[in-house]
Amino acid sequence: MVAAAVKWVGGVDGFLGLIDQRQLPGEFVKLQCRDIEQLYEAIKTLTVRGAPAIGVAGAYGLVLAVQKLDTQCSIRDALECLKKAADYLGSSRPTGANLFRAMDRIKSKAEDFVASKAKANLQELQELVLNEANAIYQEDVDMCRQIGENGEKFIKDGVGILTHCNAGALATAGQGTALSIMFEAHKKGKRFKVYVDETRPLLQGARLTAWELKQAGINVVVICDNMAGWLMKQGKINSVITGADRIAANGDAANKIGTYSLSILAREHGISFYLAAPSSTFDLSIKSGDQIPIEQRPSDEVRFLGKEKITPDGVEIYNPAFDITPAENITAIISEKGTIQQPTEEKIRRMLGQKLWQEKTGKI
Amino acid sequence: MVAAAVKWVGGVDGFLGLIDQRQLPGEFVKLQCRDIEQLYEAIKTLTVRGAPAIGVAGAYGLVLAVQKLDTQCSIRDALECLKKAADYLGSSRPTGANLFRAMDRIKSKAEDFVASKAKANLQELQELVLNEANAIYQEDVDMCRQIGENGEKFIKDGVGILTHCNAGALATAGQGTALSIMFEAHKKGKRFKVYVDETRPLLQGARLTAWELKQAGINVVVICDNMAGWLMKQGKINSVITGADRIAANGDAANKIGTYSLSILAREHGISFYLAAPSSTFDLSIKSGDQIPIEQRPSDEVRFLGKEKITPDGVEIYNPAFDITPAENITAIISEKGTIQQPTEEKIRRMLGQKLWQEKTGKI
């Protein structure tokens, strides 16, 4: 059983169920999100996190935006209200590509509907928005499961796996990406041990990934990030499996800071290095990793542990959110559309399909 | 100006001045240690830490043990009291090689003195113990400065240096080992930037090394351990300089967990990797790193940040204190006796001197 990070409960007049991820692993608290202000706060404060999960949450946010409209409200006004809600929710996480993509999809569905139907009524619009949000949700669930099914063959019985950060159910609507592979292998009765980097500064590994794996009954060991190489040296790690945030046309991949070092250490020790990511992670407009901008996060994430300041006053902090793993260090990328071993632009293009390739690049 | 982690103040009736390292970098608190019970607690609770600093503290502990003896106390009883104090202080840190070495040296000096002099009096014994403790202190100070002088040539103007854990003044009686090199380069007017790994789980880098470098007016940037590889990739690091806890005959070196990974990452990026350590760190009775036992530290060091538990209940933790960097990854070992580039057993033996080599191995 994996956690349901984002789940709509009921019909058009239902609510969005969230897990309060800020309180994990200490407490497991479920929230009922009933208006867009509450959802804005939840996204902003990382109560709900992970690009796919935020995308799905945003989609349901638009259901919340229209569900309470007065039955007298005109269909044009309802559409306007939906667009305003999308702008508002989008400002909670301005760099969240999945969030904008999901809400744009619903907006354009709603616009088409209103334009095409002379006598569209509010209730029909509300149902359309819910149906589309449910579709986005279901696609995410299916995508996660498919990544797991595609990747589970890489986990052999008795192995040790290393993972970094959280690419699990808590980051998606389904059962995650990297962790989905482990959940599927576990379902097939394979026994294995997962070493989880705690993942400084925000500790998503220690807090969230360890919690998810433990819930699923998978053997889990938490380590500090600086211990991974020494584990590899001792032969305790057979493969590294992580998620990815953005993959360039040549296969270079941005993921949580620390992933690049792991890819070097894995190669040095002859260990397979897998990235698990939905096909929507590929950005073919970006030629190589050099062109992926790296977000610098606030210094206080490193400077403070809880309320305690751990560095002297006035000392500079360097806190990049991501790093870039070069394609040559990646054994395979596992997506819902298939697996690419030793990724190259040619192979990525083939997997995504010529049509998608054309759409994304404008090339023939 | 570097911090005086361990400094005797006054004559035979003086006290041992310590810096309370548990309170750094938040507060700079000086302690006056006036009896062996207080010193035992200080060592046990890591108020004073670092093998050389603890060795010097133990030596002065024996001064504290005999300074308050009644003038009527017989010289034999005083000697007995000194031995008991050494046993007691030794139990505060049973694996502290420097602690035992320093106290053994004083005990044996005191025994020789009592045996050789028919009418030795208590005051003479007290002075002998203080003189020997002062000699141990001074040797440590000289050793540190000499390592700095031997190593500063490896720091060029304008470079970026990475260090891990704390091999500074706070770990010795003098100005440290790895940091001594930086202090000497700084004294010569070289400008450089030091990136400091925070060094999970106990954060000696973020807390202590950053504090020392800042105090000295050296440019310092704190990073999380998992960021080092990405900094190297971007060309921001020209060399890695760390301490070492124990070095085998072939040059394999035990140091704080994480050092091994740094050595791999440095090699991958063509970056020099230096270890700074006193000659007493070499243990020629150990053929290679395989034979160095690795201490496992308590899980709670990883499990808790301050009072907050960051991992789910019941999850296993792996927390080795050290790892082993193979000699082939080490560009040079810098000791007070000289510098060994690309260390081999032959070169180490030559530097330590045939005599010492014979003493330590029993070989001719």
Boltz contact constraints between the chains, C-beta under 6 A:
constraints:
  - contact:
      token1: [A, 25]
      token2: [B, 312]
      max_distance: 6.0
  - contact:
      token1: [A, 200]
      token2: [B, 224]
      max_distance: 6.0
  - contact:
      token1: [A, 201]
      token2: [B, 224]
      max_distance: 6.0
  - contact:
      token1: [A, 203]
      token2: [B, 310]
      max_distance: 6.0
  - contact:
      token1: [A, 206]
      token2: [B, 310]
      max_distance: 6.0
  - contact:
      token1: [A, 206]
      token2: [B, 311]
      max_distance: 6.0
  - contact:
      token1: [A, 207]
      token2: [B, 310]
      max_distance: 6.0
  - contact:
      token1: [A, 210]
      token2: [B, 311]
      max_distance: 6.0
  - contact:
      token1: [A, 210]
      token2: [B, 312]
      max_distance: 6.0
  - contact:
      token1: [A, 210]
      token2: [B, 315]
      max_distance: 6.0
  - contact:
      token1: [A, 211]
      token2: [B, 312]
      max_distance: 6.0
  - contact:
      token1: [A, 214]
      token2: [B, 312]
      max_distance: 6.0
  - contact:
      token1: [A, 214]
      token2: [B, 315]
      max_distance: 6.0
  - contact:
      token1: [A, 220]
      token2: [B, 315]
      max_distance: 6.0
  - contact:
      token1: [A, 221]
      token2: [B, 316]
      max_distance: 6.0
  - contact:
      token1: [A, 221]
      token2: [B, 318]
      max_distance: 6.0
  - contact:
      token1: [A, 222]
      token2: [B, 311]
      max_distance: 6.0
  - contact:
      token1: [A, 222]
      token2: [B, 315]
      max_distance: 6.0
  - contact:
      token1: [A, 222]
      token2: [B, 317]
      max_distance: 6.0
  - contact:
      token1: [A, 223]
      token2: [B, 318]
      max_distance: 6.0
  - contact:
      token1: [A, 224]
      token2: [B, 200]
      max_distance: 6.0
  - contact:
      token1: [A, 224]
      token2: [B, 201]
      max_distance: 6.0
  - contact:
      token1: [A, 225]
      token2: [B, 225]
      max_distance: 6.0
  - contact:
      token1: [A, 225]
      token2: [B, 226]
      max_distance: 6.0
  - contact:
      token1: [A, 226]
      token2: [B, 225]
      max_distance: 6.0
  - contact:
      token1: [A, 226]
      token2: [B, 257]
      max_distance: 6.0
  - contact:
      token1: [A, 226]
      token2: [B, 258]
      max_distance: 6.0
  - contact:
      token1: [A, 227]
      token2: [B, 257]
      max_distance: 6.0
  - contact:
      token1: [A, 229]
      token2: [B, 260]
      max_distance: 6.0
  - contact:
      token1: [A, 229]
      token2: [B, 261]
      max_distance: 6.0
  - contact:
      token1: [A, 229]
      token2: [B, 264]
      max_distance: 6.0
  - contact:
      token1: [A, 230]
      token2: [B, 260]
      max_distance: 6.0
  - contact:
      token1: [A, 230]
      token2: [B, 323]
      max_distance: 6.0
  - contact:
      token1: [A, 257]
      token2: [B, 226]
      max_distance: 6.0
  - contact:
      token1: [A, 257]
      token2: [B, 227]
      max_distance: 6.0
  - contact:
      token1: [A, 258]
      token2: [B, 226]
      max_distance: 6.0
  - contact:
      token1: [A, 260]
      token2: [B, 229]
      max_distance: 6.0
  - contact:
      token1: [A, 260]
      token2: [B, 230]
      max_distance: 6.0
  - contact:
      token1: [A, 261]
      token2: [B, 229]
      max_distance: 6.0
  - contact:
      token1: [A, 264]
      token2: [B, 229]
      max_distance: 6.0
  - contact:
      token1: [A, 264]
      token2: [B, 265]
      max_distance: 6.0
  - contact:
      token1: [A, 264]
      token2: [B, 268]
      max_distance: 6.0
  - contact:
      token1: [A, 265]
      token2: [B, 264]
      max_distance: 6.0
  - contact:
      token1: [A, 268]
      token2: [B, 264]
      max_distance: 6.0
  - contact:
      token1: [A, 305]
      token2: [B, 305]
      max_distance: 6.0
  - contact:
      token1: [A, 306]
      token2: [B, 306]
      max_distance: 6.0
  - contact:
      token1: [A, 306]
      token2: [B, 308]
      max_distance: 6.0
  - contact:
      token1: [A, 308]
      token2: [B, 306]
      max_distance: 6.0
  - contact:
      token1: [A, 310]
      token2: [B, 203]
      max_distance: 6.0
  - contact:
      token1: [A, 310]
      token2: [B, 206]
      max_distance: 6.0
  - contact:
      token1: [A, 310]
      token2: [B, 207]
      max_distance: 6.0
  - contact:
      token1: [A, 311]
      token2: [B, 206]
      max_distance: 6.0
  - contact:
      token1: [A, 311]
      token2: [B, 210]
      max_distance: 6.0
  - contact:
      token1: [A, 311]
      token2: [B, 222]
      max_distance: 6.0
  - contact:
      token1: [A, 312]
      token2: [B, 25]
      max_distance: 6.0
  - contact:
      token1: [A, 312]
      token2: [B, 210]
      max_distance: 6.0
  - contact:
      token1: [A, 312]
      token2: [B, 211]
      max_distance: 6.0
  - contact:
      token1: [A, 312]
      token2: [B, 214]
      max_distance: 6.0
  - contact:
      token1: [A, 315]
      token2: [B, 210]
      max_distance: 6.0
  - contact:
      token1: [A, 315]
      token2: [B, 214]
      max_distance: 6.0
  - contact:
      token1: [A, 315]
      token2: [B, 220]
      max_distance: 6.0
  - contact:
      token1: [A, 315]
      token2: [B, 222]
      max_distance: 6.0
  - contact:
      token1: [A, 316]
      token2: [B, 221]
      max_distance: 6.0
  - contact:
      token1: [A, 317]
      token2: [B, 222]
      max_distance: 6.0
  - contact:
      token1: [A, 318]
      token2: [B, 221]
      max_distance: 6.0
  - contact:
      token1: [A, 318]
      token2: [B, 223]
      max_distance: 6.0
  - contact:
      token1: [A, 323]
      token2: [B, 230]
      max_distance: 6.0
